[in-house]
Amino acid sequence: MAVLIIRHPVRDYAAWRPVYDAHEAARTAAGLTNGRVFRSTEDPNDIKTLHEMADRQRAEEFGRSDDLRTTMQNAGVVGQPGFRFAD
């Protein structure tokens, strides 16, 4: 199973989560499924998401998309998110 792992800090998890949830259709359209959200025990505003991916190229395109960039800004993502791919 291949996965996309995204790490990013947010200003406020409670404000970030509804925006993340509302973006599900875009993730699904990019072939990302079974999303899981993890919060650091040291800093609950340090977020990691894991998504199973059907196609790495589509996942990379999603990661570079203006839609994702705008959504992350609106959700309160701080700084540059980190994207990792794993098998």
CNS distance restraints for C-alpha pairs under 8 A (distance, minus, plus):
assign (resid   1 and name CA) (resid  52 and name CA) 6.88 0.50 0.50
assign (resid   1 and name CA) (resid  53 and name CA) 7.89 0.50 0.50
assign (resid   1 and name CA) (resid  87 and name CA) 5.70 0.50 0.50
assign (resid   2 and name CA) (resid  52 and name CA) 5.89 0.50 0.50
assign (resid   2 and name CA) (resid  53 and name CA) 5.81 0.50 0.50
assign (resid   2 and name CA) (resid  54 and name CA) 7.57 0.50 0.50
assign (resid   2 and name CA) (resid  85 and name CA) 7.25 0.50 0.50
assign (resid   2 and name CA) (resid  86 and name CA) 5.63 0.50 0.50
assign (resid   2 and name CA) (resid  87 and name CA) 4.23 0.50 0.50
assign (resid   3 and name CA) (resid  50 and name CA) 6.44 0.50 0.50
assign (resid   3 and name CA) (resid  51 and name CA) 5.38 0.50 0.50
assign (resid   3 and name CA) (resid  52 and name CA) 4.37 0.50 0.50
assign (resid   3 and name CA) (resid  53 and name CA) 5.43 0.50 0.50
assign (resid   3 and name CA) (resid  85 and name CA) 5.80 0.50 0.50
assign (resid   3 and name CA) (resid  86 and name CA) 5.32 0.50 0.50
assign (resid   3 and name CA) (resid  87 and name CA) 6.30 0.50 0.50
assign (resid   4 and name CA) (resid  49 and name CA) 7.98 0.50 0.50
assign (resid   4 and name CA) (resid  50 and name CA) 5.68 0.50 0.50
assign (resid   4 and name CA) (resid  51 and name CA) 5.20 0.50 0.50
assign (resid   4 and name CA) (resid  52 and name CA) 6.37 0.50 0.50
assign (resid   4 and name CA) (resid  53 and name CA) 6.53 0.50 0.50
assign (resid   4 and name CA) (resid  59 and name CA) 7.39 0.50 0.50
assign (resid   4 and name CA) (resid  83 and name CA) 7.01 0.50 0.50
assign (resid   4 and name CA) (resid  84 and name CA) 5.87 0.50 0.50
assign (resid   4 and name CA) (resid  85 and name CA) 4.79 0.50 0.50
assign (resid   4 and name CA) (resid  86 and name CA) 6.63 0.50 0.50
assign (resid   5 and name CA) (resid  48 and name CA) 6.77 0.50 0.50
assign (resid   5 and name CA) (resid  49 and name CA) 5.64 0.50 0.50
assign (resid   5 and name CA) (resid  50 and name CA) 4.60 0.50 0.50
assign (resid   5 and name CA) (resid  51 and name CA) 6.60 0.50 0.50
assign (resid   5 and name CA) (resid  83 and name CA) 5.80 0.50 0.50
assign (resid   5 and name CA) (resid  84 and name CA) 5.03 0.50 0.50
assign (resid   5 and name CA) (resid  85 and name CA) 6.17 0.50 0.50
assign (resid   5 and name CA) (resid  86 and name CA) 7.72 0.50 0.50
assign (resid   6 and name CA) (resid  48 and name CA) 5.51 0.50 0.50
assign (resid   6 and name CA) (resid  49 and name CA) 5.23 0.50 0.50
assign (resid   6 and name CA) (resid  50 and name CA) 6.62 0.50 0.50
assign (resid   6 and name CA) (resid  81 and name CA) 6.67 0.50 0.50
assign (resid   6 and name CA) (resid  82 and name CA) 5.54 0.50 0.50
assign (resid   6 and name CA) (resid  83 and name CA) 4.68 0.50 0.50
assign (resid   6 and name CA) (resid  84 and name CA) 6.41 0.50 0.50
assign (resid   7 and name CA) (resid  46 and name CA) 7.50 0.50 0.50
assign (resid   7 and name CA) (resid  47 and name CA) 5.66 0.50 0.50
assign (resid   7 and name CA) (resid  48 and name CA) 4.37 0.50 0.50
assign (resid   7 and name CA) (resid  49 and name CA) 6.59 0.50 0.50
assign (resid   7 and name CA) (resid  81 and name CA) 5.69 0.50 0.50
assign (resid   7 and name CA) (resid  82 and name CA) 5.10 0.50 0.50
assign (resid   7 and name CA) (resid  83 and name CA) 6.71 0.50 0.50
assign (resid   8 and name CA) (resid  46 and name CA) 6.10 0.50 0.50
assign (resid   8 and name CA) (resid  47 and name CA) 5.43 0.50 0.50
assign (resid   8 and name CA) (resid  48 and name CA) 6.57 0.50 0.50
assign (resid   8 and name CA) (resid  77 and name CA) 6.57 0.50 0.50
assign (resid   8 and name CA) (resid  78 and name CA) 7.02 0.50 0.50
assign (resid   8 and name CA) (resid  79 and name CA) 7.44 0.50 0.50
assign (resid   8 and name CA) (resid  80 and name CA) 7.06 0.50 0.50
assign (resid   8 and name CA) (resid  81 and name CA) 4.68 0.50 0.50
assign (resid   8 and name CA) (resid  82 and name CA) 6.46 0.50 0.50
assign (resid   9 and name CA) (resid  45 and name CA) 5.61 0.50 0.50
assign (resid   9 and name CA) (resid  46 and name CA) 4.28 0.50 0.50
assign (resid   9 and name CA) (resid  47 and name CA) 5.73 0.50 0.50
assign (resid   9 and name CA) (resid  77 and name CA) 5.94 0.50 0.50
assign (resid   9 and name CA) (resid  78 and name CA) 5.51 0.50 0.50
assign (resid   9 and name CA) (resid  79 and name CA) 7.32 0.50 0.50
assign (resid   9 and name CA) (resid  81 and name CA) 7.76 0.50 0.50
assign (resid  10 and name CA) (resid  16 and name CA) 6.95 0.50 0.50
assign (resid  10 and name CA) (resid  45 and name CA) 5.23 0.50 0.50
assign (resid  10 and name CA) (resid  46 and name CA) 6.40 0.50 0.50
assign (resid  10 and name CA) (resid  47 and name CA) 7.23 0.50 0.50
assign (resid  10 and name CA) (resid  75 and name CA) 7.77 0.50 0.50
assign (resid  10 and name CA) (resid  76 and name CA) 5.42 0.50 0.50
assign (resid  10 and name CA) (resid  77 and name CA) 4.29 0.50 0.50
assign (resid  10 and name CA) (resid  78 and name CA) 5.21 0.50 0.50
assign (resid  11 and name CA) (resid  16 and name CA) 7.91 0.50 0.50
assign (resid  11 and name CA) (resid  45 and name CA) 6.55 0.50 0.50
assign (resid  11 and name CA) (resid  76 and name CA) 5.45 0.50 0.50
assign (resid  11 and name CA) (resid  77 and name CA) 6.48 0.50 0.50
assign (resid  11 and name CA) (resid  78 and name CA) 6.47 0.50 0.50
assign (resid  12 and name CA) (resid  16 and name CA) 6.17 0.50 0.50
assign (resid  12 and name CA) (resid  45 and name CA) 6.06 0.50 0.50
assign (resid  12 and name CA) (resid  76 and name CA) 6.99 0.50 0.50
assign (resid  13 and name CA) (resid  17 and name CA) 5.96 0.50 0.50
assign (resid  13 and name CA) (resid  44 and name CA) 7.11 0.50 0.50
assign (resid  13 and name CA) (resid  45 and name CA) 5.40 0.50 0.50
assign (resid  14 and name CA) (resid  18 and name CA) 7.52 0.50 0.50
assign (resid  15 and name CA) (resid  19 and name CA) 7.36 0.50 0.50
assign (resid  15 and name CA) (resid  75 and name CA) 6.62 0.50 0.50
assign (resid  15 and name CA) (resid  76 and name CA) 7.48 0.50 0.50
assign (resid  16 and name CA) (resid  20 and name CA) 6.28 0.50 0.50
assign (resid  16 and name CA) (resid  75 and name CA) 4.63 0.50 0.50
assign (resid  16 and name CA) (resid  76 and name CA) 6.15 0.50 0.50
assign (resid  16 and name CA) (resid  77 and name CA) 7.65 0.50 0.50
assign (resid  17 and name CA) (resid  21 and name CA) 6.13 0.50 0.50
assign (resid  17 and name CA) (resid  75 and name CA) 7.75 0.50 0.50
assign (resid  18 and name CA) (resid  22 and name CA) 6.11 0.50 0.50
assign (resid  19 and name CA) (resid  23 and name CA) 6.42 0.50 0.50
assign (resid  19 and name CA) (resid  71 and name CA) 7.33 0.50 0.50
assign (resid  19 and name CA) (resid  74 and name CA) 7.69 0.50 0.50
assign (resid  19 and name CA) (resid  75 and name CA) 5.64 0.50 0.50
assign (resid  20 and name CA) (resid  24 and name CA) 7.12 0.50 0.50
assign (resid  20 and name CA) (resid  75 and name CA) 7.29 0.50 0.50
assign (resid  23 and name CA) (resid  27 and name CA) 6.69 0.50 0.50
assign (resid  23 and name CA) (resid  71 and name CA) 7.83 0.50 0.50
assign (resid  24 and name CA) (resid  28 and name CA) 6.17 0.50 0.50
assign (resid  25 and name CA) (resid  29 and name CA) 6.11 0.50 0.50
assign (resid  26 and name CA) (resid  30 and name CA) 6.35 0.50 0.50
assign (resid  27 and name CA) (resid  31 and name CA) 6.55 0.50 0.50
assign (resid  27 and name CA) (resid  32 and name CA) 5.19 0.50 0.50
assign (resid  27 and name CA) (resid  33 and name CA) 7.23 0.50 0.50
assign (resid  27 and name CA) (resid  62 and name CA) 7.73 0.50 0.50
assign (resid  28 and name CA) (resid  32 and name CA) 5.06 0.50 0.50
assign (resid  28 and name CA) (resid  33 and name CA) 6.00 0.50 0.50
assign (resid  30 and name CA) (resid  58 and name CA) 5.66 0.50 0.50
assign (resid  30 and name CA) (resid  59 and name CA) 6.05 0.50 0.50
assign (resid  30 and name CA) (resid  62 and name CA) 6.21 0.50 0.50
assign (resid  31 and name CA) (resid  53 and name CA) 5.69 0.50 0.50
assign (resid  31 and name CA) (resid  54 and name CA) 5.21 0.50 0.50
assign (resid  31 and name CA) (resid  55 and name CA) 6.56 0.50 0.50
assign (resid  31 and name CA) (resid  58 and name CA) 6.89 0.50 0.50
assign (resid  31 and name CA) (resid  59 and name CA) 6.99 0.50 0.50
assign (resid  32 and name CA) (resid  51 and name CA) 5.67 0.50 0.50
assign (resid  32 and name CA) (resid  52 and name CA) 5.59 0.50 0.50
assign (resid  32 and name CA) (resid  53 and name CA) 4.64 0.50 0.50
assign (resid  32 and name CA) (resid  54 and name CA) 6.57 0.50 0.50
assign (resid  32 and name CA) (resid  59 and name CA) 7.08 0.50 0.50
assign (resid  33 and name CA) (resid  51 and name CA) 5.61 0.50 0.50
assign (resid  33 and name CA) (resid  52 and name CA) 5.17 0.50 0.50
assign (resid  33 and name CA) (resid  53 and name CA) 6.39 0.50 0.50
assign (resid  34 and name CA) (resid  50 and name CA) 7.99 0.50 0.50
assign (resid  34 and name CA) (resid  51 and name CA) 5.69 0.50 0.50
assign (resid  34 and name CA) (resid  52 and name CA) 5.91 0.50 0.50
assign (resid  35 and name CA) (resid  49 and name CA) 6.73 0.50 0.50
assign (resid  35 and name CA) (resid  50 and name CA) 5.56 0.50 0.50
assign (resid  35 and name CA) (resid  51 and name CA) 4.38 0.50 0.50
assign (resid  35 and name CA) (resid  52 and name CA) 6.92 0.50 0.50
assign (resid  36 and name CA) (resid  49 and name CA) 5.50 0.50 0.50
assign (resid  36 and name CA) (resid  50 and name CA) 5.23 0.50 0.50
assign (resid  36 and name CA) (resid  51 and name CA) 6.53 0.50 0.50
assign (resid  37 and name CA) (resid  47 and name CA) 7.05 0.50 0.50
assign (resid  37 and name CA) (resid  48 and name CA) 5.93 0.50 0.50
assign (resid  37 and name CA) (resid  49 and name CA) 4.52 0.50 0.50
assign (resid  37 and name CA) (resid  50 and name CA) 6.65 0.50 0.50
assign (resid  38 and name CA) (resid  47 and name CA) 5.81 0.50 0.50
assign (resid  38 and name CA) (resid  48 and name CA) 5.10 0.50 0.50
assign (resid  38 and name CA) (resid  49 and name CA) 6.12 0.50 0.50
assign (resid  39 and name CA) (resid  43 and name CA) 7.32 0.50 0.50
assign (resid  39 and name CA) (resid  44 and name CA) 5.17 0.50 0.50
assign (resid  39 and name CA) (resid  45 and name CA) 6.75 0.50 0.50
assign (resid  39 and name CA) (resid  46 and name CA) 5.78 0.50 0.50
assign (resid  39 and name CA) (resid  47 and name CA) 4.82 0.50 0.50
assign (resid  39 and name CA) (resid  48 and name CA) 6.41 0.50 0.50
assign (resid  40 and name CA) (resid  44 and name CA) 5.25 0.50 0.50
assign (resid  40 and name CA) (resid  45 and name CA) 7.31 0.50 0.50
assign (resid  40 and name CA) (resid  46 and name CA) 5.52 0.50 0.50
assign (resid  40 and name CA) (resid  47 and name CA) 6.58 0.50 0.50
assign (resid  53 and name CA) (resid  59 and name CA) 6.78 0.50 0.50
assign (resid  55 and name CA) (resid  59 and name CA) 6.35 0.50 0.50
assign (resid  56 and name CA) (resid  60 and name CA) 6.08 0.50 0.50
assign (resid  57 and name CA) (resid  61 and name CA) 6.22 0.50 0.50
assign (resid  58 and name CA) (resid  62 and name CA) 6.15 0.50 0.50
assign (resid  59 and name CA) (resid  63 and name CA) 6.24 0.50 0.50
assign (resid  60 and name CA) (resid  64 and name CA) 6.41 0.50 0.50
assign (resid  61 and name CA) (resid  65 and name CA) 6.09 0.50 0.50
assign (resid  62 and name CA) (resid  68 and name CA) 6.92 0.50 0.50
assign (resid  63 and name CA) (resid  68 and name CA) 6.70 0.50 0.50
assign (resid  63 and name CA) (resid  83 and name CA) 7.58 0.50 0.50
assign (resid  64 and name CA) (resid  68 and name CA) 7.36 0.50 0.50
assign (resid  64 and name CA) (resid  69 and name CA) 7.53 0.50 0.50
assign (resid  65 and name CA) (resid  69 and name CA) 6.39 0.50 0.50
assign (resid  66 and name CA) (resid  70 and name CA) 6.02 0.50 0.50
assign (resid  67 and name CA) (resid  71 and name CA) 6.07 0.50 0.50
assign (resid  68 and name CA) (resid  72 and name CA) 6.01 0.50 0.50
assign (resid  69 and name CA) (resid  73 and name CA) 6.27 0.50 0.50
assign (resid  70 and name CA) (resid  74 and name CA) 6.16 0.50 0.50
assign (resid  71 and name CA) (resid  75 and name CA) 6.09 0.50 0.50
assign (resid  72 and name CA) (resid  76 and name CA) 6.32 0.50 0.50
assign (resid  72 and name CA) (resid  77 and name CA) 5.35 0.50 0.50
assign (resid  73 and name CA) (resid  77 and name CA) 5.63 0.50 0.50
assign (resid  73 and name CA) (resid  78 and name CA) 7.84 0.50 0.50
assign (resid  77 and name CA) (resid  81 and name CA) 7.84 0.50 0.50
